[in-house]
Amino acid sequence: MTATTLRVVHSTGYRYDGGATSSFNEVRMTPLSDGNQVVLHTRLDVSPTAWTHAYTDYWGTAVTSFEVHELHDHLRVVSTSTVDVNRSTDTDRSASWETLRSPQVLSDFAEFLECRPLVAPHPDLAASITEASARAATPEALVASARELIAERISYVPGVTSVSTTAQEVWSKGAGVCQDLSHLTIGALRVAGVPARYVSGYLMADNGHELDEPTTGQSHAWIEYWAGSWVPLDPTNSGVVGNDHVVVGRGRDYSDVPPMRGIFTGGPAEDMYVEVSITRMR
């Protein structure tokens, strides 16, 4: 696969009714470098100007924390990054059920096998997955069955869920967005004993644009499951994760990689806004 260079501009923030007197925040908006992508340039701008501290968290995600201690009627954070993406399609998927149930795997991936509240599947889904895993000759076959079960039940409908909606609630609603589909898939795989993790990042939804022409992008979520190596899977977009996906962070679920999180004192937040622009450079 030929490498793709993408320029990602992610803007987010709040407007405050009456102003905020103090604000404490942390953001995860900077893409990471790994075997599939290399960050060529990155910059984070905060307005009003704030004290900042950058570090890498437990999961390997770049975090910037900052504080504002003056009256302000808005908070704006802009992350600008240029990333070379050259995603490998040569992933090891040969792990057997015996391998996944070995003490080594259970120990190494314990955090990605726990069904925390955001991903714990509805009893009906858990029962169906248990039956499917008994029939599946390999973990890879189980993944295909889980995808089919979820696709049959869940429709992609924006606005019906929030970042705190659990996988069980999504199953009952029968609708959700990329975060919800990812949580459902992760929980289903973990119930079957397949390690799975949440991936937060960006997606260039329309590759038809010309070079150097900005297009509206998306904050996006997908998953990776372990079947001998970590295998990417996008439950929202036919499963394919390609060079139009840019990874920002990984964790057990959304709560490990929220793009922005914080507290403030002062007037109520009037609204939050998010804008993502992606330009294909080559």
C-alpha positions in Angstrom: 0.0 0.0 0.0 1.4 3.4 -1.0 1.9 5.8 1.9 -0.5 8.7 2.3 0.3 12.1 3.9 -2.5 13.8 5.8 -2.7 17.1 7.4 -5.3 17.0 10.3 -6.6 20.1 12.0 -8.9 19.4 15.0 -10.5 22.4 16.7 -12.6 22.0 19.9 -13.7 24.0 22.8 -16.4 25.7 24.9 -18.3 29.0 25.0 -19.3 30.1 28.5 -22.4 32.0 29.4 -21.2 34.6 31.8 -17.5 33.5 31.6 -15.4 31.0 33.4 -13.0 32.1 36.1 -10.7 29.0 36.1 -10.4 26.0 33.9 -8.4 22.7 34.3 -8.2 20.4 31.2 -6.4 17.6 29.5 -6.6 16.8 25.8 -5.7 13.8 23.7 -5.7 15.3 20.2 -2.1 14.6 19.0 -1.6 11.5 16.7 1.0 9.0 17.7 3.9 7.4 15.8 3.9 3.6 15.5 4.7 1.0 12.8 1.8 2.2 10.6 2.1 6.0 10.8 4.7 8.6 11.5 4.0 12.1 12.8 6.0 14.6 10.8 4.8 17.7 12.5 2.4 18.5 15.3 1.4 21.6 17.2 -1.2 22.4 19.9 -2.6 25.9 20.4 -4.7 26.9 23.4 -6.7 30.1 23.7 -6.6 31.9 26.1 -2.9 31.3 26.4 -2.4 28.8 29.2 0.2 27.0 31.2 0.7 23.5 29.6 2.3 20.2 30.5 2.8 17.4 27.9 3.3 13.8 28.8 2.5 10.2 27.6 -0.1 8.3 29.6 -0.2 4.7 30.6 -1.7 3.6 27.3 0.9 5.4 25.2 -1.3 8.4 24.2 0.2 11.9 24.0 -1.6 14.1 26.6 -1.4 17.9 27.1 -2.8 19.3 30.3 -3.4 23.0 30.9 -4.9 25.5 33.2 -6.5 28.9 32.6 -6.7 31.2 35.7 -8.4 34.4 34.3 -11.9 35.3 33.4 -12.6 33.9 29.9 -15.8 33.6 27.8 -14.4 30.8 25.6 -11.9 28.0 25.5 -10.4 26.9 22.2 -7.9 24.2 21.5 -6.5 23.6 18.0 -4.3 20.6 17.1 -2.5 20.7 13.8 -0.6 17.6 12.7 1.0 16.2 9.5 1.1 12.4 9.4 2.5 9.8 7.0 0.2 6.8 7.1 1.3 3.5 5.5 -0.8 0.8 7.1 0.3 -2.7 6.8 -2.1 -5.4 5.6 0.3 -8.2 6.6 -1.1 -9.0 10.1 -0.7 -12.3 11.9 -4.2 -13.8 12.5 -3.1 -17.3 13.2 -3.8 -17.6 16.9 -5.8 -20.6 18.0 -8.3 -20.8 20.8 -5.7 -22.8 22.7 -3.3 -19.8 22.4 -5.9 -17.3 23.5 -6.7 -19.4 26.6 -3.1 -19.9 27.6 -1.9 -18.3 30.9 0.6 -16.1 29.0 -2.1 -14.5 26.9 -4.6 -14.2 29.8 -1.9 -12.4 31.8 -0.5 -10.2 29.1 -3.9 -9.0 27.8 -5.9 -9.0 31.1 -6.8 -5.3 30.8 -8.2 -6.0 27.3 -10.3 -8.9 28.4 -12.2 -7.2 31.2 -15.8 -6.2 30.4 -16.0 -2.8 32.0 -19.4 -1.0 32.2 -19.0 0.9 28.8 -18.4 -2.4 26.9 -20.1 -5.1 28.9 -22.6 -6.7 26.4 -26.3 -7.1 26.9 -27.2 -10.6 28.1 -28.8 -11.4 24.8 -25.7 -10.5 22.9 -23.5 -12.3 25.4 -25.6 -15.5 25.0 -25.4 -15.3 21.2 -21.6 -14.7 21.3 -21.1 -17.7 23.6 -23.0 -19.9 21.2 -21.1 -18.5 18.2 -17.7 -19.0 19.9 -18.6 -22.7 20.6 -19.1 -23.1 16.8 -16.2 -21.0 15.6 -13.2 -23.1 14.7 -10.8 -20.1 15.2 -10.9 -16.7 16.9 -10.9 -15.1 13.5 -14.1 -16.9 12.6 -15.7 -15.6 15.9 -14.8 -12.1 15.0 -16.7 -12.4 11.7 -19.7 -13.8 13.6 -19.7 -11.0 16.1 -19.5 -8.4 13.4 -22.5 -10.0 11.7 -24.6 -10.1 14.9 -24.0 -6.5 15.7 -24.5 -5.3 12.1 -27.9 -7.0 11.9 -29.1 -5.4 15.1 -27.5 -1.9 15.2 -28.2 1.0 12.8 -25.8 4.0 12.5 -27.9 6.9 13.8 -26.1 10.1 15.1 -27.6 11.9 18.1 -29.3 9.0 19.9 -26.4 8.3 22.3 -23.7 10.1 24.3 -20.2 9.4 25.4 -21.5 7.8 28.5 -24.0 5.5 26.8 -23.2 1.8 27.6 -23.0 -1.1 25.2 -26.1 -2.6 26.9 -28.1 0.6 26.3 -27.0 0.7 22.7 -28.1 -2.9 22.1 -31.5 -2.0 23.6 -31.8 1.1 21.4 -30.7 -0.7 18.3 -28.8 2.4 17.2 -25.6 4.4 17.8 -22.5 5.8 16.3 -18.9 4.7 15.8 -18.0 4.8 19.5 -21.1 2.6 20.3 -20.3 0.1 17.6 -16.8 -0.1 18.8 -17.9 -0.7 22.4 -20.3 -3.3 21.3 -17.7 -5.2 19.3 -15.1 -5.0 22.0 -17.5 -6.4 24.6 -18.6 -9.2 22.4 -15.0 -10.2 21.6 -13.9 -10.1 25.2 -16.8 -12.3 26.3 -15.5 -14.9 23.9 -12.0 -14.5 25.2 -10.5 -12.4 22.3 -8.5 -9.4 23.6 -9.8 -6.2 22.1 -9.0 -2.5 22.6 -10.6 0.8 21.7 -8.9 3.1 19.1 -9.5 6.9 19.0 -8.5 9.0 16.0 -9.5 10.7 12.8 -11.1 9.5 9.5 -10.9 11.2 6.2 -14.3 10.2 5.0 -14.1 11.3 1.4 -11.0 10.3 -0.5 -12.3 11.9 -3.7 -10.9 15.3 -3.0 -7.8 16.6 -4.9 -4.4 16.9 -3.3 -4.1 20.0 -1.0 -7.9 20.5 -0.9 -9.2 20.5 2.7 -12.2 18.4 3.4 -14.4 17.9 6.4 -13.0 15.0 8.5 -14.3 13.1 11.5 -13.3 12.3 15.0 -13.6 8.5 14.8 -13.4 5.3 16.8 -12.6 1.8 15.8 -11.0 -1.3 17.4 -8.1 -3.7 17.4 -8.3 -7.3 18.4 -5.5 -9.7 19.1 -5.3 -12.9 17.0 -1.5 -13.4 17.0 -0.9 -9.7 16.4 -3.1 -6.6 16.8 -5.6 -6.5 13.9 -7.5 -3.3 13.2 -11.2 -3.4 12.5 -13.6 -0.5 11.8 -17.1 -1.8 12.7 -18.7 1.4 11.2 -17.1 1.2 7.8 -17.2 -2.4 6.5 -14.4 -3.4 8.8 -11.6 -1.8 6.7 -9.0 0.3 8.4 -6.8 2.0 5.8 -4.5 5.0 5.2 -7.5 7.3 5.7 -7.5 6.4 9.4 -5.1 8.3 11.8 -4.6 6.9 15.3 -4.5 9.3 18.3 -4.7 6.8 21.1 -5.7 3.3 22.4 -7.3 2.1 25.6 -9.8 -0.2 27.2 -12.8 2.0 26.1 -13.6 5.6 25.4 -13.0 6.7 28.9 -9.2 6.0 28.5 -8.9 8.3 25.4 -11.4 11.2 25.5 -10.2 14.0 23.1 -10.9 16.6 25.8 -11.7 16.4 29.5 -11.7 18.9 32.3 -13.5 21.0 34.9 -14.1 24.8 35.3 -15.6 27.3 37.7 -17.9 30.2 36.7 -20.9 30.4 34.4 -22.4 27.4 32.7 -20.9 26.1 29.4 -23.2 27.4 26.7 -22.1 24.8 24.1 -19.2 22.7 23.0 -18.0 22.6 19.4 -15.8 20.2 17.4 -14.4 20.7 13.9 -12.1 18.4 12.0 -10.5 19.3 8.7 -8.2 16.8 6.8 -6.1 17.5 3.7 -4.4 14.9 1.7 -0.9 16.1 0.9 0.1 13.1 -1.2 
